[in-house]
Amino acid sequence: MSRTSTAQEKRSVPAGRDLTLDLARVACVVLVVFVHILFTGVGRADDGALLIEKTVEFQPWFAAATWLANIMPLFFVVGGYAVRAGWRSASARGETADAFVRVRLARLARPAIPVFVFFTLALGVARSIGLDPALVDTIAIGVGSPLWFLAAYMVVRALAPLMIRMHGRFGIRVPIVLLAAAIAVDAFRFAFIGGVLGIEPIPATGYGLGQQLFGIPNIVFVWLFAQQIGFFLYDGWFARRSWWQHLLIVVGGYAAIWGLVSLGGYSTSMLTNQWPPTALMALFAVVQASVLALLHRPLTALMRTRAARGAVFIVGSRLMTIYLWHLPMIMVLTGIQLLLPLPMPAPGSALWWWTRPVFLVVVLAAVWLLSLWLVRFEQAPKTAVPRFPSARATIAGVLLFIAPVIAITAYGLDFPLAAAALVGSVAAMWLTSGERRAPAARQ
């Protein structure tokens, strides 16, 4: 390698940046997209009849596969590493916790506004032209399912400065308390609410009191736990462990997860345990952090290649847009196939399985093209003068943003909740953004 190329590489990668974490974030999102493609089983039978099913859920190996494929806890762990590094840099610049949270809110709320506009308009049109409400609900609930991440990630980001201080003061005691609280919430939900009171889960469509609502406090306890594990990753705790210690953590973690599942209440599918999050997701955060540490050396070697860096940069620079828009794009592309009509293999057939990786590439390419315009929403504007500098405005903005999203996740996406999420996101940005002022005239 020439001196010129070496110098360019050093300039392109900030000193001390661990590129394996960027790779992990991108891999998590791409895997989420692929899993959702597998859930979208739309095709035609031999006689041309339309088939719609969640193909992957019918597979006998599905529940077992989720013990490996549910990598969202790892995303929160890596996010914890990133926010710890970000807070360290922000503190060195003299940035306040309030300003830090406002930037994180903008990074989530701004990209969410266009997708909420899309959902509000689409569901409003569907309602006005009288489309079958059952069909609309089925599609909308599926398309809106990934939105839980916005609320969960905003909660842990808003509390990050406080949790970093607690990490520095109390260390391992913080995640221990969070895990105990998560287990207590699960016990109350499954044993008392579901067992003693007999309250059933909320139905797929419709509002009301359901068992899941009593698990909502774990949005705080479980995902804060995963973020705290990211702080330990940043401190080098996992890097200092030997390979056999990581193996013990992985084996012990899976044994603990199996033990809790055996007690009853918990689903054997880890996707079901993702919303509302159960203590199993906290245990997976530890397991996946150790797996990441075990794979650090080969992943580092991989990230030395130009191809890997290029792919991670292309996807990573538009990660939020890909996450928010991949399911709407899957639905749009599927609709185009049905309207043209193009040949579509029957869901579950050998040809259907073989074409899923191809469809993944098509979806990612389509979202990337869409992101050429949408990427501007991922870039939080820099404004020096806050419209409302009070911390109360920041708290109100965070609550306005997350409350409708939690409602969507609990009850399913529909027109009123999509409109509420849009209004809440716009109001949150208005409360917490700054006013642009013209530069002062020279004397």
N, C-alpha and C positions, 0 to 999 in steps of 0.2 A: 504494500500500500504506500502511495506517495505521501510526502509531507503535506501537500496541499489537501488531499482527501482526508488525511487524519485531522488536520486543523478544522476542516469543514464539519467533520463528524463531531468534534468537541464542541463547536459552536452550536450545532443543531440539537444536542442533548445537554440539558442543564446538568451542572456538576452535582453528583450525588443522587441523581434521579434513577430509580430502579425501574427499568423498562419492563421487567416481568410483571409489575403491577398494572401497567397499561395494557399489557397482553391479557392479563386476567380479566380486567374490566371488559375489554372487547369480546373475549371468549364467552363471558357470561351473557352478554346481550345477544350475541349471535346464536348461542344455544337456546335462549328464550325464543328468538324468532323461529328457529327450526322446530322447537316443540310446539309452538302455536300453529305452524304449518301442518304438523302431524295431527293436530286436533281438528283441523279444517278438512274434513273428509267430504268433498263434493265431487261427484262424477256421474257417470251414466252406466246403467246396466246394459247387458247385451241387446235388449230390446229398445234401447234408447231412453228408458225411463230415468228420471232424475233421482239420484241417491244423495242424501245428506246425512252424515253421521260423524260422531267423534271417534274415528277409527282406532286411534291409539289406545283409548280407554277400554276397548274390547279385547285387547291383547292380554294373555295370561301373565306376561312378564311386566306389565305396565307398572304395577305398584312397586315391584322390586327395583325397576329401573329408576324410579323417582328417588331412591335412596342414594343414587349417584348423580342423577341429572339435575336435581334441584340445587342450583348453585347460587341462589339469591343471597343466602347468608354470607357467602364469600364476597359478594359485591359490597355488602355493608362493612365487612372487615377491611377490604381494600379502601373503601370510602373513609373509614376511620383513620387509616394510615395517611390518606391524602389530606383530610381535614386537620390532622395534628400538624402536618408539615405546613399547611396553609396558615394555621393560627400562629405558628412560630414565626413565620415571615411577616404576618400582619402585625403581631406584637412588636417585632423589631422596628416596624415602620411607625409605631405609635397608634395603630388603628384600634378603635374601641370594639368591644364585643357587639354592640348594637350595629355598628357599621359592617362588621364581619357577617352578621346574620342577614342584614339587608342584601348584601351581595349574593349570598347563597339563595335567598328567596327569589331574587331576580333570575338566577340561573335555572330555577325550576319553573317559576310562574310565567316568565316570558315565552319559553318554548311551548308551554301548555296552552296559552291563549289561542293560537291558531287552530289547534286540534279541538278545543272547546267550541270555537266558532263553527268549525266543520260539523261537529256532532249536533250542535244546536240547530243549524240550518237543515241538515239532513233529516233529523228527527222531526223538525217542524214541518218540512215538506211532506214527509211520510204521513204525518198526522192529518195534514190538510187535504191530501188527495185520497185519503181513506184506504191506505194499504192495510192488509190483514194485521191487526195489532199483535197477534201471537207470533207471526213471522218476524215483525219488526222487533219485538221484545227479544226473541231468540238471537237475532243478529246483533242487536245493540248490547245485550248483556255480555256476549262473547267479545265484541270489539272493545268494550269498556273495561274488561277484566284486568288489564295491566295497570290501570290508573292507580291502584292501591299504592304503588311504589312512590308516587308523588307525595302523598300524605306522610308515609312512613319515613321517607328520606328527609322531608322537610322537618319533621319532628326532631330527628336525631341531629340534623344540622343546626337547628335553632338552639338546641341544648348543648352543642359541642363545646363552647367556651367554658361553661360550667362543669361539664363532665371532664374536660382536660384538667381543670384545677383539682377536681376530686381525685382524678387518677394520680396526679402528682402528690397529693396528700395522703390518700388511703390505699393506693395501689390495688392489689388483688382483692381487697375487701369489697370494692365497688362492684365488679362483676359477680361476686358471690351473692351479694344482696340482691342484685338484679335478677339472677337466676332463681333465687328463692322466691322472689316476688312473682316471677313468671309461673313457677310451679304452683304457687298458691292460687293465682288466677285460674289456671287450668283446673285445679281441684275444685274450686268453687263453681266453675262453669259446668264441668262434666258430672261431678258427684251431686252437687246441690241443685243447680238450675235444671240440668238434664235428668238427674236421677230422682231427687226428692220431689221437686216441683213438676217435673215432667214436661218442661217447656221444649217444644220442638224447634229445629232450625227454621229460619225464615225460608219460605218457599222461593222457587226460582224467580218468580215474578210476584210483585205485590209488596206492600209495606206491612208493618206490624212489629210486635215484639218477638224476637227470636233468640235462640240460644247463642248465636254467634256474637250478638251485641255485648254479651258479658265477657267476651274475650278481647274486646277492643283495648282495654288497658295494656295488653301485651304488645301493642304497637310501640309503646314506650319502653317497657321492660325488656322485651326480646331484642328489638333492633338497637337499643342503647347498649345492650350486652355485646352484640356483634361489633358495634363501633368501638367499645372498650377493648375488645380483642385486637382491633386494628391499632389501637394505641400501643399495646404490647408488641405488636409486629413492628411498629415504628421504633420502639425502644431497643429492638434487637433481641428481645427475649426468645423468639422462635429461632432466630439465626444462631443463638448460642446453644441450642439443644442438639444432641447427636441424632444420627439417623434412627437408632433403636429407641430413643426416647420419643421421637415423633411416631414411630410405629406403635408404641404403647399408647400414646394419646389417641391415635386413630382407632385402634382395636378397643380401647377402653371407652371411647366415645360412642362407637357403634353398639357396644354391649349395653351402655347406659340407655341409648335410644331404644334398643330392642326391649330392655327391661320395662321402660315406661309404656311402650306400645302394648306389652303383654298385660299390663295392669288394667287395660280397658280405657275407653274414652277416646284415646288417640287413634286416628286413622292409620292404616298401614301405608296409605299413599301420602308421600311427603308434600305433594301439591295441595292436598286438602289441609294439611297442617300449616300451610303458608298464610291462609286467611281464615279467621284471624290467626295471627302467628301464635304458635304454641311453644313451650319450652324446648321442644325437639329442635326447632330452628336455632336456638341458642347453642345447643350441643353441636349441631352441624357447623356452626361458625368456628368452633374450636377445632373440630376435625378437619375442616377444609383449610384452615390456616396452617395446620401441620402438613397437610398434603402439599400445599403451595410451597412450604419451606423445603419439603423433601424433593420437590421438582425444581428447586431454584437453579441449580447448576445447569441442567439441560435446557431450561427455559431461557437462562441467560445466554447460553450458546446460540439458541435459536434467534434471540433478539439481536445478535451481532450481524445477522444476515440482512441485506438490503430488502429482500422480498418481505420478510416478516415485519421489519420496521415500516415499510411502505404500506402494507395492509393495515397494520395497527394505526398508523397515522390517518389513513383515509377513512376508516370506520370510526376511530376514536374521536376525530375532530367533529363528527356529527352524531355522537352517540345518543344524545337525548332525542334528537329528531328521529333516529332509527327506532328507538324504543317506543316513542309515542305514536309513530305513523305506520309501523309495520303491519299491524292488524287491519287498519282501514285499507292499506294497500293490498293486503291479501284478499280482502273482500272485493275490492275494485277489480283486481286482476281476474279473480274467479268469475265475477259478473261478466267481464269482457269475454271470457272463454265460453260462457253460457249463451251470450247474445250473438256471437259471430255465426254459427256455433263452431267451436273447435273440438277436436277429439279429446275426450276426457276419460281416462281409465277409471274403472270402478274402484272406489275406496277399499283398501285392503288387498287388492290384487297385486301380483308381483310387479306388474308394470307401474302401478301407482307408487309402490315403495321405491322403485328405482328412479322415478321422476321427481321425488321429493327434494333431493339435493339440487337438481336443476332448478326447481321452482324456488328454492332458497336463494340461489344466485340471482334469479330474475327479480325477486322481491327486493333484495338488497340493492340491486342496480336501480330499480324504479324509485325506491326511497332516496337513494343517493341523488338521483336527478332532481327529485322534489326538494331535497335539502339545499340545492344550489341557491334557492330563494329563501327557504326557511332557516338556513344556518344563521342568518342575521339575528334571529330571535334567541339563539344560544349565546350570543355575545352581549353580556350585561353592559349597558352604557355607563360611562364614568361621568358622574355629576357631582360637583363639589358642594352644592348647597342643598341640603335636604329640605323638602317641602314641609315636613313635620318632623323635627329632630328628636321629639320625645320617644323614649323607649316604649311608651304605651302604644304609639303608632306602629312600631315594629311588631309588638305582640298582637295587636289587632289585625295587622296584615297577614301574619302567619296563620292566625285562626280563620280569617276569611278565606284563605287559600285552601287549608286542609279540610275544613268542615264539610263542604260539598263533596269533596273527593272521598272522604270516609263514607258519606251517605251513598254515593254511587257504588262503592265497593260492597256495602252492606245490602243494598236493595236492588242493584243493577242499574245500568245506564238507561235513562229515559229523557224525554224532552224537558220536563221541569228541572231535573237535576243537572242536565247538561247546561241549561240556561243559568242555573244557580252557580255552577262551577265557573262559567264564563264571567258572570258579574263579580263573583268573589275574587277571581284572579285579577281582573282589571282593577277592582277596588284595592286589592292588596298592593299592586304595583303603584297605584296613584298615591297611596298612603306612605309608601316607603321609598319612592324614587325622589330624585332631586329636580329642582327647577333650573332650567338652562338660562343663564344670564349673559347678556351681550357683554363683550369685553369693554372695559372702561376706555373712554376716549383719551388719547394722549394729550397732555397739557402742553 
